[in-house]
Amino acid sequence: MVIVNVHKSEAEDFEAELRRHKRSRDEFEIAATLQKPFSQQAGVISPYGGTITIKNKRSGAERTYPTGYGSSWVADFSADLEGRVL
């Protein structure tokens, strides 16, 4: 399943972390928002800058992470799964 407004490689890494933690995408509501102007760091323009909010449907816990070039939202999401925050 495609996550709109998130780079394909980030979405693939997200899916891999779900599998690694033995979790299902169906457990979460996911909303990604593109922010303008696009992020610009070290001369790189990324059309994928924004935020992603992930909510656990059962517990209601949710977290919002910055996305795009240089972000670590997938690693932060994984740490939240390990810490049972989500």
C-alpha positions as a printed Julia matrix, in Angstrom:
86×3 Matrix{Float64}:
  0.0    0.0    0.0
  1.3    3.43  -0.94
  1.76   6.18   1.62
  0.94   9.42  -0.18
  3.42  12.33   0.23
  6.25  10.08   1.47
  9.19   8.98  -0.66
  8.9    5.39  -1.89
 12.12   4.33  -0.12
 10.84   5.7    3.21
  7.55   3.83   2.77
  9.48   0.62   2.0
 11.64   1.1    5.11
  8.47   1.69   7.17
  6.94  -1.57   5.89
 10.19  -3.42   6.68
 10.12  -2.12  10.27
  6.53  -3.27  10.68
  7.53  -6.77   9.54
 10.61  -6.75  11.81
  8.41  -5.89  14.81
  5.76  -8.41  13.7
  3.16  -5.66  13.42
  0.51  -5.05  10.78
 -0.15  -1.88   8.81
 -3.83  -2.42   9.62
 -3.08  -1.56  13.27
 -2.33   2.05  12.36
 -3.94   5.11  10.8
 -1.37   6.96   8.71
 -1.57  10.51   7.4
  1.34  12.2    5.63
  1.27  15.9    4.82
  3.52  17.67   2.35
  4.8   21.0    3.62
  5.77  23.97   1.5
  8.22  25.34   0.79
  9.94  22.06   0.09
 12.82  21.3    2.42
 16.19  22.45   1.15
 19.39  21.23   2.81
 22.92  21.27   1.44
 21.65  22.26  -1.99
 19.26  19.31  -2.24
 15.61  20.05  -2.84
 13.28  17.34  -1.62
  9.63  17.33  -2.68
  8.94  14.89   0.12
  9.43  17.16   3.13
  6.54  17.32   5.56
  5.15  15.32   8.43
  3.67  11.89   8.98
  1.27  11.12  11.79
  0.89   7.5   12.82
 -1.9    6.52  15.19
 -2.38   3.15  16.87
 -6.04   2.34  16.24
 -6.4    0.21  19.37
 -4.67   2.38  21.98
 -5.26   5.78  20.39
 -1.58   6.69  20.88
 -0.18   8.79  18.06
  3.09  10.38  17.05
  3.98  12.93  14.4
  7.39  12.78  12.72
  9.12  15.1   10.23
  9.69  13.45   6.84
 11.9   14.06   3.84
 15.56  14.55   3.13
 17.69  13.95   6.22
 14.77  12.84   8.39
 14.88   9.79  10.63
 11.16   9.21  11.05
 11.34   5.49  10.23
 14.03   4.93  12.9
 12.05   7.08  15.35
  8.89   5.08  14.59
 10.82   1.84  15.13
 12.11   3.11  18.48
  8.54   4.01  19.47
  7.43   0.47  18.62
 10.28  -0.96  20.7
  9.42   1.35  23.58
  5.74   0.4   23.23
  4.79   4.04  22.7
  2.76   2.99  19.62
